[in-house]
Amino acid sequence: MCLDAADAPDDGLIDLSDAVAVVLHLFGGRGPLPEPFTACGADPTADGLDCAAFTPCEEQYTVS
């Protein structure tokens, strides 16, 4: 599970502000979400949220 992927405003918390940030980005014309928004990658902000694995990124980099 990757709790860090759910932290949309990158404030180190999982709460209602995550859903609000995504909705405002998608429908409110707000700027981009914090990196690594545009591609798979590590969160540059140190916080208490962990990301042991994130399946969409793993599938993107799997060589068959």
N, C-alpha and C positions, 0 to 999 in steps of 0.2 A: 504494500500500500504506500501511496505517496501523498502524505498530508501537505507537503510543501506545494504540490501542484494545485491544491484547493485554495491556497492563500493568494487570491487575486491582487489585492493592493500591496502585498508583500510587507505586511505590518507584523508578521509573526503570530497572528491569531487566526483561528478558524471561527468565524461568526457571520452575522448578517451583512457586514460590510463587504464580504467576498462576493456575495450574490449581487449586491448593489453595484459594485465596481464592474462586474461583467455586464450587467444590464445597461449601465450607463455607457460602457464602451460600445456595446453592440447597437443600441438604439438611441443613445443620447449624444452621439458625436464626440464623446470624450476621447482624449488621446490614447496612445497605446498603453497596454498594461506593462508593468515592470518586467525586465529581462529575467529569465530567458523566454520572452513571449513569442518571438518570431521563429524559434527553433528549439529542438530538444537540447538541454544542457543543464548544468548545475546552477542552482540559485546563488548569485553572488553575495546575497545578504545573509549574514550569520544570524540564526534565530534558533528557537527550540524545536522547530518542525523538522521531521526526518523524512527522507525519501530513499527507502531501501531499494525500491524498483518502481519504474513507471512503464507499464506494458506498451503503450503506444510508441515510446522512444525505443524500447528494446526491439519491437517489430520493425521499426524504421531502419535499424542498423543490422538486422539479421541478414547474413549472406546465405543464399541457398545454392 
